[in-house]
Amino acid sequence: MTGEPLPAFRDDLELTLAECWRLLQEGAASRHSAFHVPTVATLDEQGLPELRTMVLRAAEPERRLLRFHTDRRSAKIAQVARSPSGAIHIYDKPSGIQLRLAASLSIEMEGDEVDAAWAASRSFSRICYRVTAAPGSEVEHPEDVAFDHGAADEGRGQFCILLARIHRIEWLHLAHAGHRRAVFEADEKNAGKPEWKGRWLVP
Ligand SMILES: Cc1cc2nc3c(=O)[nH]c(=O)nc-3n(C[C@H](O)[C@H](O)[C@H](O)COP(=O)(O)O)c2cc1C
């Protein structure tokens, strides 16, 4: 929970929505932010929720998009192909802010955006994509996990991006002066600049 002074966004829906996207953009840029490592939910083949931590790589309010990087052999890829329904959760203890996002998920394996994401990735991060067996497959012993260190493409062949197009944002701000809760829903019909409708909720 936060103390005084009260932030400007506290009783203002427009500023609260702007703060959501500011925090997400800060999360993508700074590994010190709680918003850097959201929990991403997908639905498994039984329709049950699956949760995992992922590094937030980019947040674009104009496109209502969050970008994540992953291995195209990982379980979440087949899950997203079956059901695009996703959810994202973040809680930042120092600020007392929780975000719950509803999203439509998609996977991109080729194209300019994937090429640019790969080009910007560090060689240390690329090593993960050189693991020879699919992430999540069973091994007899932990030491049996092998990496193709000589891979000509450095692992690019296993790399893909997960895009989350956000259509609902639920904001909760815990504060001694009184909690604030709001929901923002995107106008799905609007293909251009996103329009959000915000409402206050009982915390
Ligand atoms: C701090 C942290 C950051 C992570 N970042 C990513 C990531 O950016 N991409 C990813 O695919 N997995 C990441 N993981 C691993 C996932 O949480 C998960 O274990 C893995 O992706 C397998 O998930 P799946 O079997 O549902 O596909 C991260 C885990 C932690 C603890």
The ligand as an SDF file (V2000), in Angstrom:
LIG
                    3D

 31 33  0  0  0  0  0  0  0  0999 V2000
   11.3810  -14.5390  -14.3840 C   0  0  0  0  0  0  0  0  0  0  0  0
   10.9470  -15.4790  -15.4900 C   0  0  0  0  0  0  0  0  0  0  0  0
   10.8860  -15.0140  -16.7840 C   0  0  0  0  0  0  0  0  0  0  0  0
   10.4970  -15.8570  -17.8200 C   0  0  0  0  0  0  0  0  0  0  0  0
   10.4170  -15.3640  -19.0910 N   0  0  0  0  0  0  0  0  0  0  0  0
    9.9910  -16.1560  -20.0920 C   0  0  0  0  0  0  0  0  0  0  0  0
    9.8460  -15.6380  -21.4100 C   0  0  0  0  0  0  0  0  0  0  0  0
   10.0710  -14.4510  -21.6790 O   0  0  0  0  0  0  0  0  0  0  0  0
    9.4170  -16.4810  -22.3800 N   0  0  0  0  0  0  0  0  0  0  0  0
    9.1360  -17.7980  -22.1250 C   0  0  0  0  0  0  0  0  0  0  0  0
    8.7500  -18.5020  -23.0530 O   0  0  0  0  0  0  0  0  0  0  0  0
    9.2710  -18.3210  -20.8910 N   0  0  0  0  0  0  0  0  0  0  0  0
    9.6870  -17.5350  -19.8730 C   0  0  0  0  0  0  0  0  0  0  0  0
    9.8160  -18.0470  -18.6030 N   0  0  0  0  0  0  0  0  0  0  0  0
    9.5140  -19.4750  -18.3740 C   0  0  0  0  0  0  0  0  0  0  0  0
    8.0030  -19.6800  -18.3170 C   0  0  0  0  0  0  0  0  0  0  0  0
    7.5320  -19.2090  -17.0680 O   0  0  0  0  0  0  0  0  0  0  0  0
    7.5700  -21.1460  -18.5290 C   0  0  0  0  0  0  0  0  0  0  0  0
    8.1690  -21.9500  -17.5380 O   0  0  0  0  0  0  0  0  0  0  0  0
    7.9720  -21.6690  -19.9140 C   0  0  0  0  0  0  0  0  0  0  0  0
    7.7890  -20.6860  -20.9190 O   0  0  0  0  0  0  0  0  0  0  0  0
    7.1520  -22.9120  -20.2840 C   0  0  0  0  0  0  0  0  0  0  0  0
    5.7940  -22.5630  -20.3760 O   0  0  0  0  0  0  0  0  0  0  0  0
    4.7520  -23.4380  -21.2190 P   0  0  0  0  0  0  0  0  0  0  0  0
    5.0980  -24.8850  -20.9620 O   0  0  0  0  0  0  0  0  0  0  0  0
    3.4220  -23.0670  -20.6830 O   0  0  0  0  0  0  0  0  0  0  0  0
    4.9190  -23.0900  -22.6760 O   0  0  0  0  0  0  0  0  0  0  0  0
   10.1710  -17.2160  -17.5530 C   0  0  0  0  0  0  0  0  0  0  0  0
   10.2110  -17.6650  -16.2310 C   0  0  0  0  0  0  0  0  0  0  0  0
   10.5930  -16.8190  -15.2280 C   0  0  0  0  0  0  0  0  0  0  0  0
   10.6210  -17.3480  -13.8040 C   0  0  0  0  0  0  0  0  0  0  0  0
  1  2  1  0
  2  3  1  0
  2 30  2  0
  3  4  2  0
  4  5  1  0
  4 28  1  0
  5  6  2  0
  6  7  1  0
  6 13  1  0
  7  8  2  0
  7  9  1  0
  9 10  1  0
 10 11  2  0
 10 12  1  0
 12 13  2  0
 13 14  1  0
 14 15  1  0
 14 28  1  0
 15 16  1  0
 16 17  1  0
 16 18  1  0
 18 19  1  0
 18 20  1  0
 20 21  1  0
 20 22  1  0
 22 23  1  0
 23 24  1  0
 24 25  2  0
 24 26  1  0
 24 27  1  0
 28 29  2  0
 29 30  1  0
 30 31  1  0
M  END
$$$$
